[in-house]
Amino acid sequence: MTTIFEPRADDGAFVLPGATIAGVPQRAVDVRDTTPIYNAATGVVIGWQEHANVAQIDDAVRAARTALPRWRATTPASRGQILKRIAELIEHSRDRLVGAQMRVSGKPPLEAEQDVSDAVATFDYYAALCDDVGLFAPQTVSVPDKTVAGQRYYDAVGVAALIVPWNFPMVTTAWKMAPALAAGCTVVLKPSELTSPVEHMLVGLLAEAGVPDGVVNMVNGGAAVGTQLIEHPLIDKVSFTGSTEVGKRVMRAAANDMKRTTLELGGKSSLIVRADADLDSAVSLAVNGAFGNAGQMCSATARILVQDQVYNEFIARLEAAVDALVVAPPMRASVSMGPLVSASHLARVRAMLDAGISDGAAVAFSGRLDESCGKGFFLPPMVVAEPDVDNVLWTDEVFGPVACVKSFHTDDEAIQIANSTRYGLVATVLTADASAAKRYQYSLRAGLVWINTPQLIFPQLCWGGLGLSGIGRELGVEGLRSYQELRHTLSAI
């Protein structure tokens, strides 16, 4: 057996260590405490992930605490040079990382490639921010008393626990780690036990990039490991991406020590198609927004609102587009959609679909599974037409390839329907009317609104939502600030 993951044949040969502390892999004390790692496209066990124990979690946090003063004292420019080197090493390892994504998660090649590109762009962006002296230098604050001088500055928050999900492991790791390191924080990373190989590969690049030992540590395992990490008294900041229900538990646990938190949670987002929209573009965005990554996206625009004048034509075009999707393992040419991440998640999505159908929803049409899907965790893309507004498929996050389509008559109605959710992550609007676009831009209750564009995500723009979609923002300058504390001084002149 090996402890180094590489994209190769399915032989079940690798075992990944439960922790990496100050650059040194730490084996699990009890080898029975492991999670199987599957190839989602074949259903075959390809390796095992050991779980960190309580002592290893404590060691990882203390290693980060020990490394904090020296890392926080490095100049932002020096930290930026290391972040730039990380970006270069990720790019250099592109083929290996793409192969790992395809092998574990079953992502189609284009999606796996995009994940690598997003990680590179994120590290590059925060490397550049480190050269912006104004972001890190103290700032003078005017006060009405001429005998004193005020000053504002930002300081690294401390040791950050980064807990990332399985749907975009490489991307969400970069979104959290890059700004944390740029801010001067040290980190303990907790990947999903289902898709941890890619994080092991990324962490393996850090020493080569010049990251000092202890600045980045990793603990692995399931919910128990995450809970122990969050509750550790030497953790100052928690950044979590995952479901809303788990996010609530994270928030409660972090509250005991008033830990700073960023929570990027679920969504139930809308795509709004006005009668003046380009329908070819609308269908393309509907397919990609609902079925990208097999629907396993917090930003999935799975509530599709179509103005009644073009509803029938849109439905006909959407059915043709869904029928044309190639749902298959990533090795197949021209594959459009891959599998769900696990057998248990597949069962969860099916159960939710059954509940919605039992409550009156009906699948209008669906795609087809390629014969090569075999025993992989595949589900065909499905479209539900005109569900009731209280149906679970319309109200709750499915996190699978299930889209709902409803008609609307007026803009007022579309805005009311789109906003009738406790989530508020993203929305997409398609219209040729500039004034209508502006109205939607300001009326939709979402952290990010795309107008006549695909789901473009740039590190310069913040990511985060309203309501049950979470607290705080990732990416952008605000993403950097989320790993810093705002402080002031007032000094006699």
Salt bridges, closest charged atoms under 4 A:
GLU6 OE1 - ARG96 NE 3.05
ASP10 OD1 - ARG103 NE 3.34
ASP11 OD2 - ARG8 NH1 3.52
ASP30 OD1 - ARG32 NE 3.03
ASP33 OD1 - HIS51 ND1 3.39
GLU50 OE2 - ARG27 NH2 2.66
ASP58 OD1 - ARG62 NE 2.96
ASP58 OD1 - HIS232 NE2 2.69
GLU88 OE1 - ARG85 NH1 3.49
GLU91 OE2 - ARG94 NE 2.83
GLU113 OE1 - ARG94 NH1 2.71
ASP115 OD2 - LYS107 NZ 3.10
ASP124 OD1 - LYS84 NZ 2.96
ASP155 OD2 - ARG487 NH1 3.08
GLU193 OE1 - LYS190 NZ 3.91
GLU208 OE2 - ARG85 NH2 3.81
ASP236 OD2 - ARG65 NH2 2.69
GLU245 OE2 - LYS248 NZ 3.38
ASP257 OD2 - LYS259 NZ 2.69
ASP276 OD2 - ARG274 NH1 2.93
ASP280 OD1 - ARG317 NH1 2.73
ASP308 OD2 - HIS409 ND1 2.70
GLU313 OE2 - ARG317 NH2 2.57
ASP323 OD1 - ARG368 NE 3.17
ASP370 OD2 - ARG332 NH1 2.46
GLU386 OE1 - LYS406 NZ 3.70
ASP411 OD1 - ARG274 NE 2.96
ASP412 OD1 - ARG439 NH2 2.08
GLU474 OE2 - LYS176 NZ 2.80
GLU485 OE2 - ARG260 NE 2.76
